[in-house]
């Protein structure tokens, strides 16, 4: 059974930091591009950052450049998002996503249930 379980969200003051984690199971983690998406109330889901299967390449949304860092540990089937200098506009539910490479046995994309991040005084 495929599972993506996010954790690490919470309430933080502006300019604060949070580290999100996502632990995967039920598929070959190292054959998937992993990403963090977020969705704020009343807004469309947007890609925040993505990382290649072995972690050598990362891409960021313009809003995340310079303040967020995505990383992964394939030995632990884990994905991380270090978020610094948080702003109120970063408030959203953050989702972990797994996108298969051609080497993966399944063509399906997987998502977690999300973790809430609230940036407020």
Biopython code that builds the backbone (N, CA, C, O; Angstrom):
import numpy as np
from Bio.PDB.StructureBuilder import StructureBuilder

atoms = [
    (1, "UNK", "N", (0.842, -1.207, 0.000)),
    (1, "UNK", "CA", (0.000, 0.000, 0.000)),
    (1, "UNK", "C", (0.868, 1.244, 0.000)),
    (1, "UNK", "O", (1.751, 1.411, 0.842)),
    (2, "UNK", "N", (0.597, 2.114, -0.964)),
    (2, "UNK", "CA", (1.376, 3.344, -1.066)),
    (2, "UNK", "C", (0.930, 4.337, 0.005)),
    (2, "UNK", "O", (-0.263, 4.559, 0.215)),
    (3, "UNK", "N", (1.907, 4.918, 0.667)),
    (3, "UNK", "CA", (1.622, 5.973, 1.640)),
    (3, "UNK", "C", (2.652, 7.072, 1.548)),
    (3, "UNK", "O", (3.845, 6.820, 1.375)),
    (4, "UNK", "N", (2.174, 8.294, 1.667)),
    (4, "UNK", "CA", (3.022, 9.464, 1.823)),
    (4, "UNK", "C", (2.484, 10.196, 3.044)),
    (4, "UNK", "O", (1.338, 10.644, 3.050)),
    (5, "UNK", "N", (3.299, 10.316, 4.060)),
    (5, "UNK", "CA", (2.844, 10.903, 5.314)),
    (5, "UNK", "C", (3.676, 12.131, 5.621)),
    (5, "UNK", "O", (4.871, 12.044, 5.905)),
    (6, "UNK", "N", (3.015, 13.280, 5.558)),
    (6, "UNK", "CA", (3.699, 14.541, 5.853)),
    (6, "UNK", "C", (3.605, 14.877, 7.341)),
    (6, "UNK", "O", (2.674, 14.461, 8.030)),
    (7, "UNK", "N", (4.575, 15.626, 7.812)),
    (7, "UNK", "CA", (4.573, 16.112, 9.185)),
    (7, "UNK", "C", (5.431, 17.362, 9.263)),
    (7, "UNK", "O", (6.154, 17.697, 8.325)),
    (8, "UNK", "N", (5.339, 18.044, 10.396)),
    (8, "UNK", "CA", (6.193, 19.202, 10.628)),
    (8, "UNK", "C", (5.509, 20.541, 10.487)),
    (8, "UNK", "O", (6.107, 21.575, 10.788)),
    (9, "UNK", "N", (4.257, 20.544, 10.032)),
    (9, "UNK", "CA", (3.545, 21.801, 9.923)),
    (9, "UNK", "C", (3.170, 22.356, 11.284)),
    (9, "UNK", "O", (3.358, 21.710, 12.315)),
    (10, "UNK", "N", (2.642, 23.550, 11.264)),
    (10, "UNK", "CA", (2.217, 24.168, 12.513)),
    (10, "UNK", "C", (2.058, 25.653, 12.372)),
    (10, "UNK", "O", (2.035, 26.192, 11.265)),
    (11, "UNK", "N", (1.949, 26.315, 13.511)),
    (11, "UNK", "CA", (1.818, 27.769, 13.571)),
    (11, "UNK", "C", (3.191, 28.373, 13.859)),
    (11, "UNK", "O", (3.877, 27.963, 14.795)),
    (12, "UNK", "N", (3.573, 29.333, 13.057)),
    (12, "UNK", "CA", (4.872, 29.977, 13.224)),
    (12, "UNK", "C", (4.706, 31.467, 12.960)),
    (12, "UNK", "O", (3.869, 31.878, 12.156)),
    (13, "UNK", "N", (5.508, 32.264, 13.640)),
    (13, "UNK", "CA", (5.464, 33.711, 13.433)),
    (13, "UNK", "C", (6.187, 34.095, 12.148)),
    (13, "UNK", "O", (7.071, 33.373, 11.687)),
    (14, "UNK", "N", (5.816, 35.219, 11.578)),
    (14, "UNK", "CA", (6.541, 35.710, 10.397)),
    (14, "UNK", "C", (8.042, 35.787, 10.673)),
    (14, "UNK", "O", (8.473, 36.161, 11.764)),
    (15, "UNK", "N", (8.813, 35.428, 9.667)),
    (15, "UNK", "CA", (10.273, 35.349, 9.709)),
    (15, "UNK", "C", (10.782, 34.087, 10.401)),
    (15, "UNK", "O", (11.990, 33.872, 10.501)),
    (16, "UNK", "N", (9.862, 33.261, 10.875)),
    (16, "UNK", "CA", (10.259, 32.016, 11.512)),
    (16, "UNK", "C", (10.569, 30.931, 10.504)),
    (16, "UNK", "O", (10.527, 31.148, 9.293)),
    (17, "UNK", "N", (10.887, 29.738, 11.038)),
    (17, "UNK", "CA", (11.262, 28.600, 10.203)),
    (17, "UNK", "C", (10.468, 27.359, 10.586)),
    (17, "UNK", "O", (10.020, 27.202, 11.722)),
    (18, "UNK", "N", (10.311, 26.491, 9.604)),
    (18, "UNK", "CA", (9.722, 25.173, 9.823)),
    (18, "UNK", "C", (10.423, 24.186, 8.901)),
    (18, "UNK", "O", (10.915, 24.548, 7.833)),
    (19, "UNK", "N", (10.456, 22.945, 9.333)),
    (19, "UNK", "CA", (10.985, 21.874, 8.482)),
    (19, "UNK", "C", (9.899, 20.822, 8.313)),
    (19, "UNK", "O", (9.476, 20.184, 9.278)),
    (20, "UNK", "N", (9.460, 20.653, 7.086)),
    (20, "UNK", "CA", (8.470, 19.641, 6.776)),
    (20, "UNK", "C", (9.156, 18.335, 6.398)),
    (20, "UNK", "O", (10.238, 18.329, 5.811)),
    (21, "UNK", "N", (8.514, 17.248, 6.742)),
    (21, "UNK", "CA", (9.020, 15.928, 6.383)),
    (21, "UNK", "C", (7.909, 15.128, 5.708)),
    (21, "UNK", "O", (6.724, 15.331, 5.973)),
    (22, "UNK", "N", (8.313, 14.231, 4.844)),
    (22, "UNK", "CA", (7.376, 13.314, 4.186)),
    (22, "UNK", "C", (8.049, 11.955, 4.131)),
    (22, "UNK", "O", (9.133, 11.805, 3.567)),
    (23, "UNK", "N", (7.406, 10.982, 4.715)),
    (23, "UNK", "CA", (7.937, 9.619, 4.696)),
    (23, "UNK", "C", (7.080, 8.781, 3.759)),
    (23, "UNK", "O", (5.854, 8.754, 3.867)),
    (24, "UNK", "N", (7.748, 8.102, 2.842)),
    (24, "UNK", "CA", (7.062, 7.319, 1.810)),
    (24, "UNK", "C", (7.203, 5.827, 2.054)),
    (24, "UNK", "O", (8.190, 5.369, 2.629)),
    (25, "UNK", "N", (6.213, 5.083, 1.615)),
    (25, "UNK", "CA", (6.269, 3.630, 1.673)),
    (25, "UNK", "C", (5.383, 3.051, 0.581)),
    (25, "UNK", "O", (4.457, 3.703, 0.099)),
    (26, "UNK", "N", (5.681, 1.824, 0.205)),
    (26, "UNK", "CA", (4.847, 1.124, -0.770)),
    (26, "UNK", "C", (5.255, 1.297, -2.213)),
    (26, "UNK", "O", (4.586, 0.781, -3.108)),
    (27, "UNK", "N", (6.338, 2.008, -2.461)),
    (27, "UNK", "CA", (6.847, 2.144, -3.824)),
    (27, "UNK", "C", (8.350, 2.405, -3.734)),
    (27, "UNK", "O", (8.883, 2.684, -2.660)),
    (28, "UNK", "N", (9.022, 2.309, -4.881)),
    (28, "UNK", "CA", (10.478, 2.486, -4.911)),
    (28, "UNK", "C", (10.795, 3.973, -4.961)),
    (28, "UNK", "O", (10.823, 4.589, -6.027)),
    (29, "UNK", "N", (11.030, 4.524, -3.797)),
    (29, "UNK", "CA", (11.185, 5.975, -3.614)),
    (29, "UNK", "C", (12.238, 6.568, -4.551)),
    (29, "UNK", "O", (12.044, 7.660, -5.084)),
    (30, "UNK", "N", (13.321, 5.875, -4.750)),
    (30, "UNK", "CA", (14.438, 6.423, -5.528)),
    (30, "UNK", "C", (14.153, 6.482, -7.024)),
    (30, "UNK", "O", (14.982, 6.983, -7.785)),
    (31, "UNK", "N", (13.011, 5.986, -7.458)),
    (31, "UNK", "CA", (12.644, 6.048, -8.873)),
    (31, "UNK", "C", (11.605, 7.142, -9.143)),
    (31, "UNK", "O", (10.999, 7.186, -10.213)),
    (32, "UNK", "N", (11.415, 8.008, -8.174)),
    (32, "UNK", "CA", (10.400, 9.041, -8.289)),
    (32, "UNK", "C", (10.998, 10.426, -8.098)),
    (32, "UNK", "O", (11.827, 10.651, -7.216)),
    (33, "UNK", "N", (10.558, 11.348, -8.949)),
    (33, "UNK", "CA", (10.784, 12.758, -8.685)),
    (33, "UNK", "C", (9.833, 13.152, -7.553)),
    (33, "UNK", "O", (8.639, 12.857, -7.604)),
    (34, "UNK", "N", (10.364, 13.807, -6.552)),
    (34, "UNK", "CA", (9.543, 14.213, -5.412)),
    (34, "UNK", "C", (9.371, 15.723, -5.402)),
    (34, "UNK", "O", (10.264, 16.471, -5.800)),
    (35, "UNK", "N", (8.227, 16.148, -4.949)),
    (35, "UNK", "CA", (7.987, 17.585, -4.890)),
    (35, "UNK", "C", (7.100, 17.937, -3.707)),
    (35, "UNK", "O", (6.415, 17.092, -3.131)),
    (36, "UNK", "N", (7.141, 19.201, -3.374)),
    (36, "UNK", "CA", (6.226, 19.798, -2.408)),
    (36, "UNK", "C", (5.324, 20.763, -3.166)),
    (36, "UNK", "O", (5.793, 21.637, -3.895)),
    (37, "UNK", "N", (4.034, 20.587, -2.980)),
    (37, "UNK", "CA", (3.038, 21.512, -3.485)),
    (37, "UNK", "C", (2.370, 22.181, -2.283)),
    (37, "UNK", "O", (2.511, 21.727, -1.147)),
    (38, "UNK", "N", (1.660, 23.241, -2.544)),
    (38, "UNK", "CA", (0.864, 23.834, -1.472)),
    (38, "UNK", "C", (-0.426, 24.400, -2.044)),
    (38, "UNK", "O", (-0.525, 24.733, -3.224)),
    (39, "UNK", "N", (-1.403, 24.493, -1.162)),
    (39, "UNK", "CA", (-2.682, 25.061, -1.562)),
    (39, "UNK", "C", (-3.218, 25.907, -0.424)),
    (39, "UNK", "O", (-3.442, 25.424, 0.686)),
    (40, "UNK", "N", (-3.415, 27.165, -0.723)),
    (40, "UNK", "CA", (-3.993, 28.081, 0.245)),
    (40, "UNK", "C", (-5.504, 28.136, 0.037)),
    (40, "UNK", "O", (-5.984, 27.836, -1.057)),
    (41, "UNK", "N", (-6.251, 28.510, 1.052)),
    (41, "UNK", "CA", (-7.713, 28.583, 0.906)),
    (41, "UNK", "C", (-8.113, 29.491, -0.245)),
    (41, "UNK", "O", (-7.648, 30.627, -0.344)),
    (42, "UNK", "N", (-8.979, 28.981, -1.114)),
    (42, "UNK", "CA", (-9.476, 29.774, -2.223)),
    (42, "UNK", "C", (-8.521, 29.924, -3.389)),
    (42, "UNK", "O", (-8.806, 30.643, -4.346)),
    (43, "UNK", "N", (-7.376, 29.238, -3.307)),
    (43, "UNK", "CA", (-6.378, 29.345, -4.378)),
    (43, "UNK", "C", (-6.089, 27.978, -4.975)),
    (43, "UNK", "O", (-6.385, 26.947, -4.371)),
    (44, "UNK", "N", (-5.511, 27.981, -6.157)),
    (44, "UNK", "CA", (-5.143, 26.733, -6.803)),
    (44, "UNK", "C", (-3.882, 26.155, -6.165)),
    (44, "UNK", "O", (-3.070, 26.876, -5.586)),
    (45, "UNK", "N", (-3.742, 24.846, -6.286)),
    (45, "UNK", "CA", (-2.527, 24.201, -5.796)),
    (45, "UNK", "C", (-1.358, 24.644, -6.669)),
    (45, "UNK", "O", (-1.478, 24.740, -7.891)),
    (46, "UNK", "N", (-0.228, 24.911, -6.021)),
    (46, "UNK", "CA", (0.951, 25.339, -6.772)),
    (46, "UNK", "C", (2.165, 24.518, -6.354)),
    (46, "UNK", "O", (2.277, 24.066, -5.215)),
    (47, "UNK", "N", (3.062, 24.343, -7.306)),
    (47, "UNK", "CA", (4.311, 23.642, -7.039)),
    (47, "UNK", "C", (5.248, 24.581, -6.285)),
    (47, "UNK", "O", (5.441, 25.731, -6.680)),
    (48, "UNK", "N", (5.822, 24.082, -5.205)),
    (48, "UNK", "CA", (6.767, 24.878, -4.420)),
    (48, "UNK", "C", (8.198, 24.524, -4.792)),
    (48, "UNK", "O", (9.017, 25.404, -5.054)),
    (49, "UNK", "N", (8.492, 23.224, -4.812)),
    (49, "UNK", "CA", (9.846, 22.777, -5.110)),
    (49, "UNK", "C", (9.808, 21.315, -5.517)),
    (49, "UNK", "O", (8.927, 20.564, -5.098)),
    (50, "UNK", "N", (10.771, 20.921, -6.336)),
    (50, "UNK", "CA", (10.881, 19.526, -6.736)),
    (50, "UNK", "C", (12.343, 19.114, -6.701)),
    (50, "UNK", "O", (13.242, 19.953, -6.759)),
    (51, "UNK", "N", (12.567, 17.803, -6.604)),
    (51, "UNK", "CA", (13.927, 17.296, -6.523)),
    (51, "UNK", "C", (14.020, 15.999, -7.310)),
    (51, "UNK", "O", (13.101, 15.180, -7.292)),
    (52, "UNK", "N", (15.135, 15.823, -7.996)),
    (52, "UNK", "CA", (15.343, 14.660, -8.848)),
    (52, "UNK", "C", (15.461, 13.382, -8.017)),
    (52, "UNK", "O", (15.660, 13.451, -6.805)),
    (53, "UNK", "N", (15.343, 12.234, -8.648)),
    (53, "UNK", "CA", (15.317, 10.965, -7.904)),
    (53, "UNK", "C", (16.519, 10.714, -7.004)),
    (53, "UNK", "O", (16.372, 10.142, -5.924)),
    (54, "UNK", "N", (17.705, 11.132, -7.433)),
    (54, "UNK", "CA", (18.873, 10.912, -6.575)),
    (54, "UNK", "C", (19.310, 12.199, -5.886)),
    (54, "UNK", "O", (20.354, 12.241, -5.235)),
    (55, "UNK", "N", (18.517, 13.232, -6.031)),
    (55, "UNK", "CA", (18.754, 14.459, -5.280)),
    (55, "UNK", "C", (19.743, 15.417, -5.870)),
    (55, "UNK", "O", (20.120, 16.394, -5.223)),
    (56, "UNK", "N", (20.176, 15.164, -7.084)),
    (56, "UNK", "CA", (21.194, 16.022, -7.650)),
    (56, "UNK", "C", (20.691, 17.341, -8.194)),
    (56, "UNK", "O", (21.462, 18.287, -8.357)),
    (57, "UNK", "N", (19.388, 17.409, -8.478)),
    (57, "UNK", "CA", (18.843, 18.620, -9.064)),
    (57, "UNK", "C", (17.566, 19.009, -8.340)),
    (57, "UNK", "O", (16.715, 18.167, -8.052)),
    (58, "UNK", "N", (17.448, 20.286, -8.054)),
    (58, "UNK", "CA", (16.255, 20.815, -7.406)),
    (58, "UNK", "C", (15.772, 22.048, -8.147)),
    (58, "UNK", "O", (16.569, 22.825, -8.674)),
    (59, "UNK", "N", (14.470, 22.216, -8.180)),
    (59, "UNK", "CA", (13.865, 23.390, -8.791)),
    (59, "UNK", "C", (12.893, 24.006, -7.809)),
    (59, "UNK", "O", (12.271, 23.314, -7.005)),
    (60, "UNK", "N", (12.775, 25.322, -7.890)),
    (60, "UNK", "CA", (11.935, 26.049, -6.953)),
    (60, "UNK", "C", (11.015, 27.019, -7.671)),
    (60, "UNK", "O", (11.369, 27.591, -8.702)),
    (61, "UNK", "N", (9.838, 27.190, -7.112)),
    (61, "UNK", "CA", (8.983, 28.286, -7.552)),
    (61, "UNK", "C", (9.658, 29.598, -7.188)),
    (61, "UNK", "O", (10.460, 29.664, -6.257)),
    (62, "UNK", "N", (9.328, 30.621, -7.922)),
    (62, "UNK", "CA", (9.948, 31.926, -7.658)),
    (62, "UNK", "C", (9.696, 32.349, -6.211)),
    (62, "UNK", "O", (10.562, 32.959, -5.583)),
    (63, "UNK", "N", (8.531, 32.032, -5.688)),
    (63, "UNK", "CA", (8.183, 32.435, -4.326)),
    (63, "UNK", "C", (9.020, 31.710, -3.271)),
    (63, "UNK", "O", (9.113, 32.169, -2.132)),
    (64, "UNK", "N", (9.627, 30.583, -3.641)),
    (64, "UNK", "CA", (10.400, 29.787, -2.692)),
    (64, "UNK", "C", (11.904, 29.980, -2.833)),
    (64, "UNK", "O", (12.672, 29.571, -1.962)),
    (65, "UNK", "N", (12.315, 30.591, -3.912)),
    (65, "UNK", "CA", (13.739, 30.774, -4.175)),
    (65, "UNK", "C", (14.407, 31.541, -3.049)),
    (65, "UNK", "O", (13.945, 32.609, -2.646)),
    (66, "UNK", "N", (15.472, 30.997, -2.559)),
    (66, "UNK", "CA", (16.284, 31.692, -1.565)),
    (66, "UNK", "C", (15.858, 31.477, -0.127)),
    (66, "UNK", "O", (16.637, 31.751, 0.786)),
    (67, "UNK", "N", (14.646, 30.997, 0.106)),
    (67, "UNK", "CA", (14.196, 30.819, 1.483)),
    (67, "UNK", "C", (13.783, 29.388, 1.798)),
    (67, "UNK", "O", (13.753, 29.007, 2.968)),
    (68, "UNK", "N", (13.469, 28.596, 0.798)),
    (68, "UNK", "CA", (13.098, 27.195, 0.987)),
    (68, "UNK", "C", (14.194, 26.305, 0.395)),
    (68, "UNK", "O", (14.821, 26.647, -0.607)),
    (69, "UNK", "N", (14.406, 25.157, 1.040)),
    (69, "UNK", "CA", (15.346, 24.169, 0.528)),
    (69, "UNK", "C", (14.707, 22.790, 0.573)),
    (69, "UNK", "O", (14.264, 22.328, 1.625)),
    (70, "UNK", "N", (14.668, 22.146, -0.578)),
    (70, "UNK", "CA", (14.130, 20.785, -0.655)),
    (70, "UNK", "C", (15.295, 19.804, -0.622)),
    (70, "UNK", "O", (16.354, 20.061, -1.193)),
    (71, "UNK", "N", (15.085, 18.681, 0.052)),
    (71, "UNK", "CA", (16.113, 17.647, 0.107)),
    (71, "UNK", "C", (15.430, 16.297, 0.291)),
    (71, "UNK", "O", (14.241, 16.217, 0.597)),
    (72, "UNK", "N", (16.203, 15.252, 0.099)),
    (72, "UNK", "CA", (15.663, 13.907, 0.254)),
    (72, "UNK", "C", (16.743, 12.986, 0.787)),
    (72, "UNK", "O", (17.936, 13.228, 0.608)),
    (73, "UNK", "N", (16.303, 11.929, 1.443)),
    (73, "UNK", "CA", (17.201, 10.883, 1.927)),
    (73, "UNK", "C", (16.613, 9.562, 1.444)),
    (73, "UNK", "O", (15.666, 9.037, 2.030)),
    (74, "UNK", "N", (17.186, 9.037, 0.372)),
    (74, "UNK", "CA", (16.639, 7.815, -0.212)),
    (74, "UNK", "C", (16.854, 6.597, 0.680)),
    (74, "UNK", "O", (16.167, 5.589, 0.510)),
    (75, "UNK", "N", (17.776, 6.663, 1.614)),
    (75, "UNK", "CA", (17.973, 5.544, 2.543)),
    (75, "UNK", "C", (16.839, 5.471, 3.568)),
    (75, "UNK", "O", (16.597, 4.426, 4.172)),
    (76, "UNK", "N", (16.154, 6.591, 3.748)),
    (76, "UNK", "CA", (15.045, 6.649, 4.711)),
    (76, "UNK", "C", (13.696, 6.836, 4.026)),
    (76, "UNK", "O", (12.669, 6.955, 4.695)),
    (77, "UNK", "N", (13.695, 6.863, 2.689)),
    (77, "UNK", "CA", (12.457, 7.131, 1.931)),
    (77, "UNK", "C", (11.788, 8.410, 2.426)),
    (77, "UNK", "O", (10.578, 8.460, 2.645)),
    (78, "UNK", "N", (12.605, 9.431, 2.591)),
    (78, "UNK", "CA", (12.116, 10.669, 3.194)),
    (78, "UNK", "C", (12.408, 11.884, 2.321)),
    (78, "UNK", "O", (13.437, 11.970, 1.651)),
    (79, "UNK", "N", (11.476, 12.806, 2.356)),
    (79, "UNK", "CA", (11.569, 14.075, 1.646)),
    (79, "UNK", "C", (11.420, 15.182, 2.666)),
    (79, "UNK", "O", (10.643, 15.063, 3.614)),
    (80, "UNK", "N", (12.164, 16.261, 2.475)),
    (80, "UNK", "CA", (12.140, 17.363, 3.433)),
    (80, "UNK", "C", (11.953, 18.698, 2.719)),
    (80, "UNK", "O", (12.271, 18.845, 1.538)),
    (81, "UNK", "N", (11.434, 19.654, 3.460)),
    (81, "UNK", "CA", (11.378, 21.035, 2.986)),
    (81, "UNK", "C", (11.720, 21.942, 4.153)),
    (81, "UNK", "O", (10.938, 22.092, 5.092)),
    (82, "UNK", "N", (12.879, 22.536, 4.084)),
    (82, "UNK", "CA", (13.291, 23.521, 5.082)),
    (82, "UNK", "C", (12.779, 24.882, 4.630)),
    (82, "UNK", "O", (13.125, 25.365, 3.552)),
    (83, "UNK", "N", (11.964, 25.480, 5.455)),
    (83, "UNK", "CA", (11.364, 26.770, 5.101)),
    (83, "UNK", "C", (11.840, 27.828, 6.088)),
    (83, "UNK", "O", (11.580, 27.736, 7.287)),
    (84, "UNK", "N", (12.528, 28.818, 5.577)),
    (84, "UNK", "CA", (13.037, 29.917, 6.392)),
    (84, "UNK", "C", (12.372, 31.221, 5.985)),
    (84, "UNK", "O", (11.779, 31.335, 4.913)),
    (85, "UNK", "N", (12.487, 32.185, 6.860)),
    (85, "UNK", "CA", (11.950, 33.528, 6.588)),
    (85, "UNK", "C", (10.504, 33.449, 6.111)),
    (85, "UNK", "O", (10.138, 34.047, 5.099)),
    (86, "UNK", "N", (9.712, 32.723, 6.832)),
    (86, "UNK", "CA", (8.326, 32.509, 6.424)),
    (86, "UNK", "C", (7.513, 33.793, 6.476)),
    (86, "UNK", "O", (7.727, 34.663, 7.319)),
    (87, "UNK", "N", (6.576, 33.876, 5.544)),
    (87, "UNK", "CA", (5.712, 35.037, 5.421)),
    (87, "UNK", "C", (4.251, 34.599, 5.550)),
    (87, "UNK", "O", (3.945, 33.427, 5.330)),
    (88, "UNK", "N", (3.364, 35.497, 5.896)),
    (88, "UNK", "CA", (1.936, 35.117, 5.977)),
    (88, "UNK", "C", (1.414, 34.491, 4.689)),
    (88, "UNK", "O", (0.551, 33.615, 4.726)),
    (89, "UNK", "N", (1.932, 34.937, 3.563)),
    (89, "UNK", "CA", (1.466, 34.369, 2.288)),
    (89, "UNK", "C", (1.941, 32.943, 2.045)),
    (89, "UNK", "O", (1.527, 32.309, 1.074)),
    (90, "UNK", "N", (2.801, 32.436, 2.913)),
    (90, "UNK", "CA", (3.197, 31.023, 2.846)),
    (90, "UNK", "C", (2.190, 30.119, 3.536)),
    (90, "UNK", "O", (2.311, 28.895, 3.485)),
    (91, "UNK", "N", (1.207, 30.709, 4.175)),
    (91, "UNK", "CA", (0.172, 29.918, 4.840)),
    (91, "UNK", "C", (-0.578, 29.077, 3.820)),
    (91, "UNK", "O", (-1.130, 29.598, 2.851)),
    (92, "UNK", "N", (-0.590, 27.768, 4.052)),
    (92, "UNK", "CA", (-1.220, 26.842, 3.110)),
    (92, "UNK", "C", (-1.136, 25.432, 3.678)),
    (92, "UNK", "O", (-0.473, 25.187, 4.686)),
    (93, "UNK", "N", (-1.812, 24.527, 3.019)),
    (93, "UNK", "CA", (-1.590, 23.105, 3.270)),
    (93, "UNK", "C", (-0.524, 22.640, 2.293)),
    (93, "UNK", "O", (-0.624, 22.864, 1.087)),
    (94, "UNK", "N", (0.490, 21.993, 2.830)),
    (94, "UNK", "CA", (1.625, 21.542, 2.030)),
    (94, "UNK", "C", (1.511, 20.032, 1.799)),
    (94, "UNK", "O", (1.303, 19.251, 2.727)),
    (95, "UNK", "N", (1.654, 19.657, 0.536)),
    (95, "UNK", "CA", (1.506, 18.269, 0.129)),
    (95, "UNK", "C", (2.807, 17.730, -0.451)),
    (95, "UNK", "O", (3.542, 18.433, -1.145)),
    (96, "UNK", "N", (3.060, 16.504, -0.156)),
    (96, "UNK", "CA", (4.173, 15.759, -0.725)),
    (96, "UNK", "C", (3.649, 15.013, -1.956)),
    (96, "UNK", "O", (2.575, 14.413, -1.915)),
    (97, "UNK", "N", (4.418, 15.057, -3.048)),
    (97, "UNK", "CA", (3.977, 14.404, -4.283)),
    (97, "UNK", "C", (5.101, 13.552, -4.846)),
    (97, "UNK", "O", (6.267, 13.946, -4.810)),
    (98, "UNK", "N", (4.749, 12.388, -5.362)),
    (98, "UNK", "CA", (5.720, 11.482, -5.987)),
    (98, "UNK", "C", (5.324, 11.268, -7.443)),
    (98, "UNK", "O", (4.234, 10.775, -7.733)),
    (99, "UNK", "N", (6.210, 11.638, -8.347)),
    (99, "UNK", "CA", (5.968, 11.506, -9.790)),
    (99, "UNK", "C", (6.918, 10.449, -10.343)),
    (99, "UNK", "O", (8.132, 10.571, -10.179)),
    (100, "UNK", "N", (6.390, 9.413, -10.996)),
    (100, "UNK", "CA", (7.259, 8.324, -11.443)),
    (100, "UNK", "C", (8.168, 8.724, -12.599)),
    (100, "UNK", "O", (7.773, 9.497, -13.472)),
    (101, "UNK", "N", (9.368, 8.200, -12.597)),
    (101, "UNK", "CA", (10.235, 8.262, -13.756)),
    (101, "UNK", "C", (9.887, 7.086, -14.661)),
    (101, "UNK", "O", (9.137, 6.203, -14.243)),
    (102, "UNK", "N", (10.401, 7.046, -15.873)),
    (102, "UNK", "CA", (10.118, 5.901, -16.751)),
    (102, "UNK", "C", (10.569, 4.557, -16.169)),
    (102, "UNK", "O", (10.102, 3.507, -16.609)),
    (103, "UNK", "N", (11.476, 4.584, -15.183)),
    (103, "UNK", "CA", (11.949, 3.339, -14.593)),
    (103, "UNK", "C", (10.987, 2.773, -13.548)),
    (103, "UNK", "O", (11.086, 1.602, -13.180)),
    (104, "UNK", "N", (10.077, 3.584, -13.081)),
    (104, "UNK", "CA", (9.128, 3.116, -12.068)),
    (104, "UNK", "C", (8.151, 2.115, -12.689)),
    (104, "UNK", "O", (7.794, 2.229, -13.861)),
    (105, "UNK", "N", (7.728, 1.143, -11.896)),
    (105, "UNK", "CA", (6.866, 0.097, -12.447)),
    (105, "UNK", "C", (5.429, 0.573, -12.619)),
    (105, "UNK", "O", (4.669, -0.033, -13.374)),
    (106, "UNK", "N", (5.044, 1.641, -11.939)),
    (106, "UNK", "CA", (3.678, 2.161, -12.042)),
    (106, "UNK", "C", (3.704, 3.565, -12.613)),
    (106, "UNK", "O", (4.595, 4.341, -12.268)),
    (107, "UNK", "N", (2.765, 3.918, -13.469)),
    (107, "UNK", "CA", (2.720, 5.276, -14.023)),
    (107, "UNK", "C", (1.976, 6.268, -13.141)),
    (107, "UNK", "O", (1.800, 7.426, -13.518)),
    (108, "UNK", "N", (1.537, 5.817, -11.965)),
    (108, "UNK", "CA", (0.695, 6.667, -11.132)),
    (108, "UNK", "C", (1.505, 7.675, -10.329)),
    (108, "UNK", "O", (2.620, 7.393, -9.889)),
    (109, "UNK", "N", (0.921, 8.855, -10.147)),
    (109, "UNK", "CA", (1.460, 9.878, -9.259)),
    (109, "UNK", "C", (0.768, 9.755, -7.910)),
    (109, "UNK", "O", (-0.435, 9.503, -7.839)),
    (110, "UNK", "N", (1.535, 9.935, -6.844)),
    (110, "UNK", "CA", (0.993, 9.773, -5.506)),
    (110, "UNK", "C", (1.086, 11.088, -4.726)),
    (110, "UNK", "O", (2.009, 11.879, -4.917)),
    (111, "UNK", "N", (0.104, 11.300, -3.842)),
    (111, "UNK", "CA", (0.086, 12.487, -2.978)),
    (111, "UNK", "C", (-0.159, 12.078, -1.524)),
    (111, "UNK", "O", (-0.786, 11.057, -1.243)),
    (112, "UNK", "N", (0.343, 12.887, -0.631)),
    (112, "UNK", "CA", (0.023, 12.704, 0.768)),
    (112, "UNK", "C", (-1.232, 13.479, 1.140)),
    (112, "UNK", "O", (-1.870, 14.104, 0.292)),
    (113, "UNK", "N", (-1.579, 13.427, 2.436)),
    (113, "UNK", "CA", (-2.787, 14.100, 2.927)),
    (113, "UNK", "C", (-2.533, 15.561, 3.250)),
    (113, "UNK", "O", (-3.475, 16.338, 3.401)),
    (114, "UNK", "N", (-1.294, 15.930, 3.354)),
    (114, "UNK", "CA", (-0.977, 17.339, 3.595)),
    (114, "UNK", "C", (-0.719, 17.661, 5.053)),
    (114, "UNK", "O", (-1.182, 16.967, 5.959)),
    (115, "UNK", "N", (0.031, 18.729, 5.254)),
    (115, "UNK", "CA", (0.282, 19.256, 6.593)),
    (115, "UNK", "C", (0.079, 20.771, 6.539)),
    (115, "UNK", "O", (0.531, 21.441, 5.610)),
    (116, "UNK", "N", (-0.602, 21.288, 7.541)),
    (116, "UNK", "CA", (-0.978, 22.704, 7.538)),
    (116, "UNK", "C", (0.157, 23.560, 8.075)),
    (116, "UNK", "O", (0.737, 23.274, 9.123)),
    (117, "UNK", "N", (0.455, 24.601, 7.340)),
    (117, "UNK", "CA", (1.420, 25.605, 7.780)),
    (117, "UNK", "C", (0.688, 26.939, 7.883)),
    (117, "UNK", "O", (0.076, 27.403, 6.921)),
    (118, "UNK", "N", (0.761, 27.539, 9.051)),
    (118, "UNK", "CA", (0.122, 28.834, 9.271)),
    (118, "UNK", "C", (1.164, 29.811, 9.772)),
    (118, "UNK", "O", (1.810, 29.582, 10.795)),
    (119, "UNK", "N", (1.321, 30.904, 9.040)),
    (119, "UNK", "CA", (2.290, 31.927, 9.414)),
    (119, "UNK", "C", (1.511, 33.154, 9.876)),
    (119, "UNK", "O", (0.851, 33.823, 9.081)),
    (120, "UNK", "N", (1.599, 33.434, 11.166)),
    (120, "UNK", "CA", (0.801, 34.522, 11.736)),
    (120, "UNK", "C", (1.409, 34.976, 13.047)),
    (120, "UNK", "O", (2.118, 34.221, 13.711)),
    (121, "UNK", "N", (1.121, 36.230, 13.418)),
    (121, "UNK", "CA", (1.591, 36.751, 14.708)),
    (121, "UNK", "C", (0.881, 36.042, 15.844)),
    (121, "UNK", "O", (1.137, 36.337, 17.012)),
]
sb = StructureBuilder()
sb.init_structure("model")
sb.init_model(0)
sb.init_chain("A")
sb.init_seg("    ")
for serial, (resi, resn, name, xyz) in enumerate(atoms, 1):
    if name == "N":
        sb.init_residue(resn, " ", resi, " ")
    sb.init_atom(name, np.array(xyz, "f"), 0.0, 1.0, " ", f" {name:<3s}", serial, name[0])
structure = sb.get_structure()
